[in-house]
Amino acid sequence: MISTALSAVSLRDLALVQAVHRHGSFNSAARAMHISPSGLSHQVQKVEQALGAPLFERGGRRIVPTAGGQRLLERIEAVLAAAEHLQQAARAGTVAFGGELRLGVPASLGPYLLPHLIEPFPQHFPAARLSLSEGKPRGLLRRLHEGELDAVLAPTAAAASGIATRPLFFEPWEVMFRADHPLAGRASVALDELDQAQATVMAESHPGIDGQGGHVQDVSLESLAALVALRGGYALVPALARERLASMPELTLAHVQGAAPGREIALYWREASPWLADIQAFAALLQEVARGRPGLRVQPEG
């Protein structure tokens, strides 16, 4: 039987405990959860008293779990995830995605694909809201696994346990030069014409360029373009960014001759999601959008 003290603990109380764990600070967690630090501390103590065990070590610069608290925090996370799934299941089937699709998109893809998705999305899912989060693929997939996102667009990779995936389209790389580069102005170039020592390479690796001798940069595409404009040389960039990057007067873009390297973009979601039909319809919409973009090759289902 659940004790009277534990039955008085709410899901909100557990979410506050989880916030302290994630932020490692009562003050930071209080700001994130819109509660006073003293109020937060009181609610955490309430949970600890109900469980009969301390969850955190206090007094240091960063709040860390006790040994026993770490195990309890894992249980708390499972309870909150189960509650979210209960809410999602209750809403599934009445409104697409339960009313909101929380979509994660890499920063190297989102600004160039999403403008073509914003208009058709409400036409296909009229009662659903599209909420977007940008980041790096690995971080986005971690957030998907933890339940913070409903789906993620990212280059194909080995999916974690419990994560399903569907390939969507192949996006080739194009070559971006500074306008005074000897190869600038050509419609296409071969990879063997490029000197790897002149490459500025995004940390997201490019097939065909191993980074040896080049400048590896963990930056956005816009910053990558600025670096090429300053340093010269070249960079490989995804085809969807051509329109934006080609509008910069100090830069030119060229297609890669032959079988161009590139990246395959896939849609990821949790296998336990109650919105499988909605996700498959969303994948079909993304492929429809991709068919209208030059250079992209839509991947067959399955």
FILOTI-104738 format. One record per residue (C-alpha): x, y, z. Coordinates in steps of 0.5 Angstrom, whole numbers, plus 500, padded with zeros to 3 digits. Example, Ala and Ser with C-alpha at 12.3 -4.5 7.8 and 13.67 -1.06 7.14 Angstrom:
<nodes>
525491516
527498514
</nodes>
This chain:
<nodes>
500500500
502507499
504511505
499517507
506522506
507519499
500519497
501527498
506528493
504530486
507530480
509537480
513535486
517530482
518535477
521540481
526534484
527532477
529540475
534540481
537534479
538537472
540544473
545542479
542548483
536550487
537557484
537555477
532550478
527555481
528560475
526554470
520552474
518559476
518558483
522561489
528558491
525557498
519554496
523549491
527547497
521546501
517541496
524537495
524536503
517534502
519529497
525526501
521526508
515522504
520517501
524517508
531518504
535524502
536525495
541530494
548532498
547540500
552545502
557544496
557549490
553544486
547540488
549532487
545526488
546521494
548514492
541512494
538518491
541517484
537510484
530514487
531519481
531514476
525512479
522519479
524520472
520513470
514516474
514522470
515519463
509514465
505520466
507524460
505517456
498517460
497524458
499523450
495516450
489520452
489525447
492520441
487519436
483526437
488531435
494529431
500529435
496530441
495538439
503539439
509536435
515537439
520537433
528537434
532539427
540540427
542547426
545546419
538543416
533547420
533554417
534551410
528546410
523549415
521555411
518550406
514546411
511552415
505553410
503546409
504543416
497546418
494544412
495537413
495537421
490543422
489542430
496541431
502546433
509545431
514547436
521547434
528546437
535546434
541543436
546538434
544531432
547527438
544532443
537532439
537524439
538524447
533529448
528524444
530518448
529522454
522524452
523532451
522531444
517527440
521527433
528529430
530530423
537528423
543525419
542517419
546514425
545508429
539509433
538507440
534502443
527504443
528509437
525508430
527511424
525512417
530515411
527521408
532524403
539524401
542531400
548532396
554537398
556543394
562547394
562554397
568558394
570565396
569569390
576570388
578563388
581560382
575555381
570560383
564562377
564554375
558551375
561544377
568542380
571535381
573533388
580531386
581539383
580541391
586542395
584539402
589544406
584549403
578546406
574549412
570543415
564543419
565539425
559535422
564530418
563530410
564524406
570525401
573530406
577527412
579534415
587532414
590539413
583543413
580547418
575543422
570548425
564547430
560552427
554554424
553554416
552562417
559562421
562557416
560562410
564568414
570564415
571562408
569569406
575571410
580566409
579564402
579556400
572553400
567549404
562543403
555545404
548542404
544543398
538546401
543552404
545554396
539559396
541563402
549562401
549564394
546570395
552573399
556577394
563575396
561567395
560563390
557555390
558550385
555543384
560537385
561533379
559525378
556522385
556528390
558526397
552528402
548526408
542522408
536525413
532521417
526522421
527519428
521517434
520513440
517506438
512507444
509513441
502513441
502517434
505512429
500514424
501521425
508521424
508516418
503522415
509527417
514523414
510523408
509530408
517531409
518527403
513531399
517538401
523534399
521533392
520540391
527542393
532542387
538536388
534532394
533525392
527522396
529515399
524509398
520507404
522501408
</nodes>
